[in-house]
Structure formats: C-alpha cells, structure tokens
Amino acid sequence: MISLENKVAASNFIRNIMIDDLQEGKVKEIITRFPPEPNGYLHIGHAKAICLNFELAREFSGKANLRFDDTNPVKEDIEYVEAIKRDVQWLGFEWDGLFFASDYFEEMYNRAVLLIKKGLAYVDDLSAEDMRKMRGTWTEPGTDSPFRSRSVEENLDLLARMRQGEFKDGEKVLRAKIDMASQNFNMRDPVLYRISHATHHNTGDKWCIYPMYDFAHPLEDAIEGVTHSLCSLEFEDHRPLYDWVVRECEMENVPRQYEFARLNLTNTVMSKRKLKQLVDENVVDGWDDPRMPTIAGFRRRGYTPEAIRTFAREVGVARANSTVDEKMLEYFIREDLKLKAPRTMAVLNPLKVVITNYPEGQVEMLEAEINPENPEMGNRQIPFSREIYIEQDDFMENPPSKYFRLFPGNEVRLKHAYFIKCNDVVKDADGNVIELHCTYDVETKSGSGFTGRKVKGTIHWVDATNAVPAEFRLYEPLIMDDEDAEGTFLDNINPNSLEVVQGYVEPNMKETKPQDKYQFFRHGYFNVDPKHTTDDKLVFNRIVSLKSSFELPKA
C-alpha cells in the first residue's frame, strides 16, 4: 500500500503565490517561519501551521525558521520554549534558524526611536480605559490624545526614561501616530511599547519596556528576511499596520503577510488560554493529557506524526474559516497504524473461564499472525491452558435473539484456538456471574482444517495463568459540544471523557515499552502510556476505536 504521505503536494493559493513570486523574480528564495508565543503548549491548529510553513519551504528548497515571539514576560516560560521545540521536531521538521524576538529588542528600540524622530510615534500618559474610550466606534472616528502633540525631543526623553525604569507599569506607553479617523481600528494610533517590570526568560531584567506584538512581529520578519509571513485570518485586519511598520521603520527586507483559515475541530477547544485553564484547574492531567488537543497530548495518546501531517495536508489551505469533523483526524491514524501496529488480544473487563476437560497443568503454544494485513511482520506464539479470561460482555445468561457469543449451551470459537461450549455458570452471593465452566473440542483447533461444523461467534481471550495485568484508559471527547455552545466551555466538559478499567494482555506484552502501539482485537488501537507505565505496571491509552462511519470525501 502506498503511504498517504506520498501524495503529490496539493495546490493551494499560498503555494501558487510562491510559484508566481519565484517565476517573476520577486523573491530569490522562499523563507517562512513558525512564530509561536511561548505562553503554552502547541495544539493541533498549530500543527497545521507548522506543516504549512515547513513543507512549503522544503518544497521550494527554501528556509523555514522557528522563532519565539517572546515579547510578554508575564505569560511566557522556558518550559513552553522547550515543549514547542520538542513538538516541532517530533512532527518531523528541523528549522534552518532558531530565533527569539527578544534577541532583537535593541534593534526594535532603535526603530521606535526612528519613528519618534520622523514624527510618527509619541509617548502617551492616558490610562488604558481612557485610551479605549477615545478610540471611537465602528461609526465614529477616534479622538486625538492630548499628548499626541508632544515634541520629538520630549518623546525621545520620555522613551529613554521609560527604558531606564523611571515609571510604573501602565503609567506611560509609546503609540504610533497614524490616523485616529481610520476605519481600521488597528490604525488608530496603536500602542507600540508598554512598561512591564517583569523578569524575562531570555533577557532577565535588562528591559522593563516591551514591544507589542503588532510592532514586534513585522520587524522580526523583516530582520530575518522572511518572504512570506503566513498567519491565520484574524490577523487580516492587522496587515495594513504590518505593512506600515515595515515601511516607516525603513526595513531593508520587505516581507508580505498572507492569511489562511485556522483549523477548528468539532468537540475541541482551540484556545491556549482555555487549555491553560484546564491544566491550572486540574480538569486534565497536564498539558499532555491524552484528551487534550495539544501535540503533546496527541503524542502521549499514541497518534503518529505521519497521521497528523497527512491530516494537515488533507484539510488544506483555505481563505474561509470552517470546522473539521474530529473523525477525519481519527481516520488518518487508523490508516497509518493498520499496517504498522501488531495485532494482539486484551481483555478489558475479565470473566474467568475454566475449561473443565482440558488437562490440568498443560500449556500449549498456539500460533497467530502478528498483522494479517502485513504478513511480513510474521507470527507470534500464544499460550493456552485450562483457565482463560474472556470479556464480561461476551457472555449473557439470557441472551436476546441473534446473540452469537457465549451463553449456556452455546458454542463459540476462541480466536486462534478452539471451540468451547458453556456448560455451567458460577455466581457469587449477590447473583453476579463470576466464572464459567466450559468444555473444548480438541478437533476444532484453529488452523487444523476442521470443517465438521460451524459456529457464528468468535471471541477473544487471554490465558489466565500467563496473562499480564494492565490498566486501560478509554477516552471520549473532552468537550460535549462545540466551543461556541451555550455557557462557558467548562460547563460542557464531558464527565465520561475518561474511563479506567483493569484487565489483562497477552504475555508477549511483557517486553513492551512506552509509546509502543498495538491493535487489540475488537477494542481498537492502543498506545503504551509513557507517563504512568512503570516496570511493575502497564498502562494503555486507547488511541482510537477500530471503526467509524466517517469516509474521506472523494476528490
């Protein structure tokens, strides 16, 4: 089977722009960047942006940088820096340059001084509330600040004193002098610098004034020589300011900003602020909780970088926002694992079965294929003896019609083993079934060619004597409704998003290690949890169930 990743690069409007720019000589090479703020872990929406920036640069033999937009020391942390680097590399990408916005603080400050000298920036003493009131409305222009007419000399002096730490947080800001009557709110004298007496993860206490994103970001792109600055649609209205900063700061390199639709998934929160709230309030088990839409969460759950990259390509690059069914992502992990994951058997809710006519003390080894869809993976040996475990829901004492699994007097096939027939049911004092007594037919051994009779049901099992105890974590969507449902998103947390059960796996799982992936017969694809698995305890996360009604749309 040809890997889904081997498809020819899909055409999209950004790719077409790059082709035209190269052919027309507007750029000599393509330079992109992925510029996260290190104020949280990356989520699946960031994965789409990572794939877009790095794969386009790779396709055109260009460069792709990883740059941290670390201009807000209050919210940023080195933990997030390291997590982002880890995620980008896990997705399969290596950056050509690793940069920090904070490395450019001196250059940015000098450009702010240039704007003041050109009469295009001023220091404002207005409070944030007064500034907001004077910005105007959608139908009415804003009002000039009383400090807008300060002289160049006074503004230079005040900015220097802001840098030296003479003023308190919020006491003054530096604003661009553009147009308070502009129909675009972003052009109504936006703030360029604010005071923040906070220690920065990279520059320490060297600075107490920090550039705003809309001022820093275009300068970063220009300094690095980025040719195509790709961002999501919410920044479309910021593009005039982006171009203004590059032009008026007289940057040698002139990048161009292009906007594309962000990724939205059903039943998923796509906001770092909300994800951080889930972590801070202990709703989840950290940023890498397998229910989280973070890249770290998907990795721990068992998703592969190949599946996520293919998903990002298939979603495509559009100009209009839309919401993608989460089942589409599940489709691609199934497609990726079906030829890779070994098949094995696991019993999640065990019920003991005693095969009364099987010799006591005898253990025989049965042969089974590791992956019937990939014969090159070979075969495995499974022990079989007098006592086994089956699933509790594979037995019913009083079954409905067309129930083909085990019930008193009925016969089923044990996967890779024999036919067994239920003869007796053992119950506890409360009437709960705790054990079954069955007999087996030695002639019905799987692979023996037996054709004497047929049974309609096949169930899986594990040998009770040699089985390995394991914990299984079964997941449903964390959010019951979409992000824009009524109430706060915390009101829509799914109380059944995690179910933990204790069961058994085949003894060949003794050598398994964290992040190993398997398909458990009838249960789905599972991953060995890297956080809670120890030498004495096996923990499996269900990646995805085996089947879904989702079908990939035809081209």
SEGU-963295 format. One record per residue (C-alpha): residue in three letters; z negated, y, x negated. Coordinates in steps of 0.05 Angstrom, whole numbers, padded with zeros to 5 digits, always signed. Layout:
REM residues N
ALAZYX ...
REM end
This chain:
REM residues 555
MET+00000+00000+00000 ILE+00017+00069-00026 SER-00043+00115-00033 LEU-00046+00172+00017 GLU-00055+00217-00044 ASN+00015+00201-00069 LYS+00049+00241-00015 VAL+00094+00299-00036 ALA+00058+00366-00034 ALA+00062+00394+00036 SER+00095+00462+00044 ASN+00052+00520+00067 PHE+00061+00595+00069 ILE+00018+00608+00007 ARG+00057+00556-00033 ASN+00122+00588-00010 ILE+00097+00657-00032 MET+00081+00629-00101 ILE+00150+00598-00107 ASP+00183+00664-00089 ASP+00138+00704-00136 LEU+00157+00658-00194 GLN+00231+00658-00178 GLU+00233+00734-00170 GLY+00194+00745-00234 LYS+00135+00780-00200 VAL+00088+00734-00239 LYS+00098+00694-00303 GLU+00047+00640-00284 ILE+00003+00624-00225 ILE-00071+00639-00235 THR-00120+00623-00179 ARG-00196+00620-00175 PHE-00250+00589-00133 PRO-00305+00642-00129 PRO-00368+00616-00094 GLU-00432+00656-00089 PRO-00488+00611-00118 ASN-00534+00620-00058 GLY-00529+00549-00030 TYR-00493+00483-00036 LEU-00418+00477-00021 HIS-00396+00447+00045 ILE-00332+00413+00069 GLY-00300+00480+00084 HIS-00307+00499+00010 ALA-00275+00432-00008 LYS-00212+00455+00028 ALA-00212+00520-00012 ILE-00225+00482-00078 CYS-00167+00435-00065 LEU-00120+00491-00046 ASN-00135+00534-00107 PHE-00137+00479-00159 GLU-00079+00437-00132 LEU-00032+00497-00126 ALA-00048+00519-00197 ARG-00037+00447-00221 GLU+00029+00440-00183 PHE+00058+00503-00216 SER+00028+00488-00285 GLY-00016+00549-00278 LYS-00090+00561-00286 ALA-00150+00556-00239 ASN-00217+00587-00255 LEU-00286+00572-00228 ARG-00322+00639-00221 PHE-00391+00651-00193 ASP-00396+00714-00151 ASP-00468+00725-00172 THR-00479+00797-00151 ASN-00541+00787-00107 PRO-00601+00762-00148 VAL-00646+00759-00088 LYS-00609+00698-00058 GLU-00579+00664-00119 ASP-00606+00610-00163 ILE-00585+00569-00224 GLU-00596+00505-00182 TYR-00537+00526-00139 VAL-00494+00541-00200 GLU-00504+00471-00228 ALA-00494+00439-00159 ILE-00427+00476-00150 LYS-00402+00455-00218 ARG-00421+00383-00203 ASP-00385+00385-00136 VAL-00320+00414-00164 GLN-00318+00361-00218 TRP-00335+00305-00170 LEU-00276+00326-00126 GLY-00232+00313-00187 PHE-00219+00382-00215 GLU-00230+00416-00282 TRP-00230+00491-00288 ASP-00189+00529-00340 GLY-00242+00583-00344 LEU-00315+00585-00324 PHE-00336+00656-00308 PHE-00393+00696-00277 ALA-00386+00762-00242 SER-00449+00783-00278 ASP-00412+00778-00344 TYR-00371+00838-00320 PHE-00428+00883-00298 GLU-00417+00933-00355 GLU-00343+00936-00340 MET-00357+00945-00266 TYR-00406+01001-00280 ASN-00355+01037-00323 ARG-00304+01032-00266 ALA-00355+01062-00219 VAL-00363+01120-00268 LEU-00288+01128-00268 LEU-00287+01133-00192 ILE-00340+01187-00194 LYS-00300+01226-00246 LYS-00239+01221-00201 GLY-00279+01248-00142 LEU-00275+01181-00106 ALA-00348+01160-00106 TYR-00415+01193-00093 VAL-00489+01176-00092 ASP-00518+01177-00021 ASP-00591+01184-00001 LEU-00582+01164+00071 SER-00623+01105+00097 ALA-00586+01043+00117 GLU-00600+01058+00191 ASP-00574+01130+00186 MET-00513+01107+00148 ARG-00498+01056+00202 LYS-00504+01108+00257 MET-00456+01155+00221 ARG-00402+01103+00212 GLY-00376+01115+00282 THR-00349+01065+00332 TRP-00283+01030+00345 THR-00260+01090+00385 GLU-00296+01147+00349 PRO-00290+01165+00275 GLY-00349+01166+00229 THR-00387+01227+00206 ASP-00388+01251+00133 SER-00454+01242+00097 PRO-00489+01308+00078 PHE-00489+01281+00007 ARG-00414+01269+00005 SER-00401+01337-00027 ARG-00445+01327-00088 SER-00412+01348-00153 VAL-00384+01300-00203 GLU-00438+01319-00253 GLU-00495+01307-00203 ASN-00466+01239-00182 LEU-00459+01217-00255 ASP-00531+01237-00268 LEU-00558+01202-00207 LEU-00519+01138-00220 ALA-00545+01136-00292 ARG-00616+01146-00266 MET-00606+01091-00214 ARG-00587+01045-00271 GLN-00648+01065-00311 GLY-00693+01045-00254 GLU-00719+01113-00231 PHE-00710+01099-00157 LYS-00738+01047-00109 ASP-00698+00994-00072 GLY-00658+01027-00016 GLU-00672+01097-00039 LYS-00601+01111-00061 VAL-00533+01077-00061 LEU-00465+01091-00091 ARG-00410+01098-00039 ALA-00335+01103-00045 LYS-00305+01167-00018 ILE-00245+01144+00023 ASP-00237+01161+00097 MET-00293+01165+00149 ALA-00239+01170+00204 SER-00203+01107+00184 GLN-00190+01056+00239 ASN-00213+01003+00189 PHE-00289+01004+00184 ASN-00285+00976+00114 MET-00252+01040+00090 ARG-00306+01087+00119 ASP-00339+01102+00052 PRO-00364+01032+00037 VAL-00425+01021-00008 LEU-00406+01001-00079 TYR-00475+00995-00111 ARG-00545+00985-00085 ILE-00613+00984-00121 SER-00648+00917-00127 HIS-00707+00908-00174 ALA-00698+00833-00178 THR-00691+00785-00236 HIS-00620+00757-00242 HIS-00609+00684-00261 ASN-00558+00704-00314 THR-00575+00775-00337 GLY-00650+00774-00327 ASP-00680+00844-00318 LYS-00624+00881-00354 TRP-00598+00910-00288 CYS-00632+00939-00227 ILE-00568+00961-00192 TYR-00517+00910-00169 PRO-00446+00918-00144 MET-00428+00900-00073 TYR-00381+00842-00061 ASP-00323+00885-00037 PHE-00326+00925-00101 ALA-00340+00869-00150 HIS-00292+00816-00123 PRO-00225+00853-00134 LEU-00249+00875-00203 GLU-00266+00804-00222 ASP-00197+00780-00200 ALA-00163+00836-00239 ILE-00204+00825-00302 GLU-00187+00751-00303 GLY-00113+00763-00288 VAL-00114+00725-00222 THR-00046+00729-00189 HIS-00061+00701-00121 SER-00130+00714-00092 LEU-00138+00664-00035 CYS-00192+00675+00017 SER-00208+00660+00089 LEU-00184+00701+00148 GLU-00249+00740+00157 PHE-00230+00779+00095 GLU-00163+00802+00123 ASP-00192+00870+00144 HIS-00222+00877+00074 ARG-00154+00873+00040 PRO-00140+00949+00043 LEU-00206+00961+00007 TYR-00190+00905-00043 ASP-00124+00940-00060 TRP-00158+01008-00062 VAL-00210+00985-00113 VAL-00157+00953-00158 ARG-00113+01015-00154 GLU-00164+01070-00161 CYS-00203+01034-00215 GLU-00137+01033-00253 MET-00138+00959-00268 GLU-00083+00933-00314 ASN-00074+00869-00275 VAL-00059+00875-00201 PRO-00077+00813-00161 ARG-00055+00802-00089 GLN-00101+00776-00034 TYR-00076+00724+00016 GLU-00116+00699+00075 PHE-00115+00630+00107 ALA-00154+00597+00163 ARG-00222+00569+00145 LEU-00239+00497+00162 ASN-00281+00485+00224 LEU-00304+00415+00244 THR-00329+00392+00312 ASN-00405+00379+00317 THR-00414+00413+00250 VAL-00449+00476+00225 MET-00406+00512+00174 SER-00453+00566+00150 LYS-00492+00566+00085 ARG-00546+00608+00118 LYS-00555+00557+00174 LEU-00551+00498+00126 LYS-00605+00530+00084 GLN-00648+00538+00146 LEU-00641+00464+00160 VAL-00666+00450+00089 ASP-00721+00501+00089 GLU-00749+00478+00156 ASN-00746+00404+00135 VAL-00698+00386+00191 VAL-00660+00346+00139 ASP-00675+00311+00074 GLY-00649+00366+00028 TRP-00581+00394+00015 ASP-00554+00324+00001 ASP-00578+00293+00066 PRO-00521+00247+00088 ARG-00520+00283+00156 MET-00505+00350+00122 PRO-00432+00374+00116 THR-00445+00392+00044 ILE-00403+00360-00010 ALA-00468+00332-00039 GLY-00484+00303+00030 PHE-00416+00270+00037 ARG-00422+00242-00034 ARG-00491+00212-00020 ARG-00467+00184+00046 GLY-00411+00149+00010 TYR-00348+00190+00020 THR-00299+00188-00037 PRO-00265+00249-00069 GLU-00198+00217-00055 ALA-00212+00216+00020 ILE-00235+00288+00021 ARG-00176+00312-00020 THR-00127+00276+00027 PHE-00163+00304+00087 ALA-00158+00375+00059 ARG-00083+00366+00048 GLU-00071+00337+00117 VAL-00109+00394+00151 GLY-00060+00441+00118 VAL-00059+00516+00107 ALA-00051+00558+00169 ARG-00057+00631+00189 ALA-00097+00619+00253 ASN-00167+00590+00258 SER-00176+00525+00294 THR-00226+00468+00298 VAL-00211+00399+00270 ASP-00239+00335+00300 GLU-00291+00305+00253 LYS-00259+00237+00268 MET-00200+00259+00227 LEU-00243+00260+00165 GLU-00272+00192+00184 TYR-00201+00166+00189 PHE-00186+00182+00117 ILE-00249+00150+00089 ARG-00232+00086+00126 GLU-00162+00088+00099 ASP-00187+00099+00028 LEU-00241+00044+00030 LYS-00205-00011+00066 LEU-00171-00036+00002 LYS-00228-00017-00045 ALA-00292-00039-00011 PRO-00316-00112-00018 ARG-00329-00147+00048 THR-00397-00179+00056 MET-00447-00195+00111 ALA-00510-00157+00130 VAL-00558-00169+00188 LEU-00590-00104+00211 ASN-00634-00130+00267 PRO-00651-00201+00247 LEU-00666-00260+00291 LYS-00683-00326+00256 VAL-00643-00388+00270 VAL-00666-00457+00249 ILE-00610-00509+00243 THR-00651-00569+00260 ASN-00602-00623+00238 TYR-00587-00591+00171 PRO-00621-00627+00113 GLU-00687-00594+00093 GLY-00686-00565+00022 GLN-00610-00568+00017 VAL-00570-00506-00003 GLU-00494-00508-00006 MET-00447-00454-00031 LEU-00391-00431+00015 GLU-00330-00393-00009 ALA-00306-00329+00023 GLU-00255-00276+00005 ILE-00282-00210-00022 ASN-00229-00170+00014 PRO-00177-00205+00057 GLU-00132-00142+00054 ASN-00134-00143-00022 PRO-00131-00215-00047 GLU-00132-00192-00119 MET-00207-00179-00111 GLY-00218-00255-00110 ASN-00272-00295-00075 ARG-00348-00297-00072 GLN-00399-00352-00062 ILE-00448-00350-00003 PRO-00510-00396+00001 PHE-00522-00433+00066 SER-00584-00472+00085 ARG-00627-00495+00144 GLU-00652-00426+00162 ILE-00609-00364+00172 TYR-00613-00296+00204 ILE-00565-00271+00257 GLU-00563-00205+00295 GLN-00610-00200+00355 ASP-00553-00174+00399 ASP-00512-00236+00381 PHE-00557-00276+00427 MET-00572-00269+00502 GLU-00614-00317+00541 ASN-00580-00299+00607 PRO-00512-00271+00588 PRO-00461-00238+00633 SER-00392-00269+00643 LYS-00344-00264+00585 TYR-00402-00261+00535 PHE-00376-00305+00478 ARG-00433-00302+00429 LEU-00494-00346+00426 PHE-00534-00367+00487 PRO-00569-00432+00508 GLY-00519-00489+00508 ASN-00463-00447+00478 GLU-00427-00458+00412 VAL-00402-00405+00364 ARG-00373-00403+00294 LEU-00414-00375+00237 LYS-00368-00332+00195 HIS-00345-00372+00133 ALA-00390-00431+00154 TYR-00397-00480+00213 PHE-00400-00484+00288 ILE-00471-00481+00314 LYS-00498-00495+00384 CYS-00561-00464+00413 ASN-00610-00516+00440 ASP-00679-00484+00444 VAL-00708-00414+00447 VAL-00777-00397+00417 LYS-00815-00338+00446 ASP-00879-00301+00429 ALA-00937-00289+00476 ASP-00902-00229+00506 GLY-00839-00268+00522 ASN-00797-00239+00466 VAL-00746-00285+00433 ILE-00768-00295+00360 GLU-00730-00357+00339 LEU-00672-00402+00359 HIS-00664-00475+00346 CYS-00592-00497+00337 THR-00551-00555+00312 TYR-00489-00553+00269 ASP-00427-00596+00267 VAL-00412-00616+00195 GLU-00338-00627+00210 THR-00327-00555+00230 LYS-00336-00525+00161 SER-00293-00462+00152 GLY-00231-00476+00112 SER-00234-00551+00124 GLY-00175-00552+00171 PHE-00217-00573+00231 THR-00177-00567+00297 GLY-00217-00613+00343 ARG-00238-00556+00388 LYS-00241-00481+00390 VAL-00296-00430+00403 LYS-00287-00359+00428 GLY-00342-00326+00388 THR-00352-00315+00314 ILE-00417-00283+00289 HIS-00442-00263+00220 TRP-00506-00285+00187 VAL-00545-00287+00121 ASP-00583-00344+00090 ALA-00657-00334+00104 THR-00681-00367+00040 ASN-00639-00325-00007 ALA-00625-00262+00032 VAL-00643-00194+00001 PRO-00685-00147+00044 ALA-00652-00079+00055 GLU-00660-00015+00094 PHE-00602+00012+00134 ARG-00593+00084+00155 LEU-00546+00095+00213 TYR-00520+00164+00228 GLU-00494+00204+00286 PRO-00471+00277+00284 LEU-00529+00324+00268 ILE-00505+00375+00319 MET-00494+00351+00390 ASP-00448+00409+00408 ASP-00402+00455+00370 GLU-00431+00514+00332 ASP-00416+00564+00388 ALA-00454+00525+00442 GLU-00507+00560+00483 GLY-00574+00572+00449 THR-00588+00572+00375 PHE-00558+00517+00333 LEU-00628+00488+00324 ASP-00631+00477+00399 ASN-00572+00430+00391 ILE-00599+00384+00337 ASN-00586+00312+00355 PRO-00653+00275+00358 ASN-00615+00209+00347 SER-00577+00233+00285 LEU-00614+00182+00242 GLU-00636+00111+00258 VAL-00670+00070+00205 VAL-00672-00006+00211 GLN-00696-00062+00166 GLY-00653-00124+00154 TYR-00621-00168+00102 VAL-00558-00173+00059 GLU-00525-00230+00022 PRO-00559-00249-00044 ASN-00497-00226-00083 MET-00523-00155-00069 LYS-00580-00163-00119 GLU-00537-00132-00173 THR-00512-00074-00132 LYS-00524-00003-00156 PRO-00527+00067-00126 GLN-00461+00092-00097 ASP-00431+00022-00092 LYS-00392+00016-00027 TYR-00383-00044+00019 GLN-00355-00063+00086 PHE-00408-00101+00126 PHE-00376-00148+00175 ARG-00374-00115+00244 HIS-00421-00058+00223 GLY-00377-00012+00183 TYR-00373+00017+00113 PHE-00438+00028+00076 ASN-00459+00062+00011 VAL-00519+00046-00033 ASP-00563+00108-00026 PRO-00574+00140-00095 LYS-00637+00178-00074 HIS-00681+00125-00043 THR-00656+00060-00074 THR-00702+00031-00127 ASP-00707-00033-00167 ASP-00751-00061-00111 LYS-00716-00030-00050 LEU-00644-00029-00027 VAL-00624+00028+00019 PHE-00555+00033+00051 ASN-00524+00093+00085 ARG-00471+00078+00137 ILE-00411+00119+00117 VAL-00371+00106+00180 SER-00362+00052+00233 LEU-00304+00004+00230 LYS-00262+00030+00287 SER-00244+00095+00321 SER-00197+00117+00376 PHE-00172+00173+00330 GLU-00099+00169+00308 LEU-00067+00214+00257 PRO-00014+00258+00291 LYS+00057+00239+00275 ALA+00097+00288+00234 
REM end
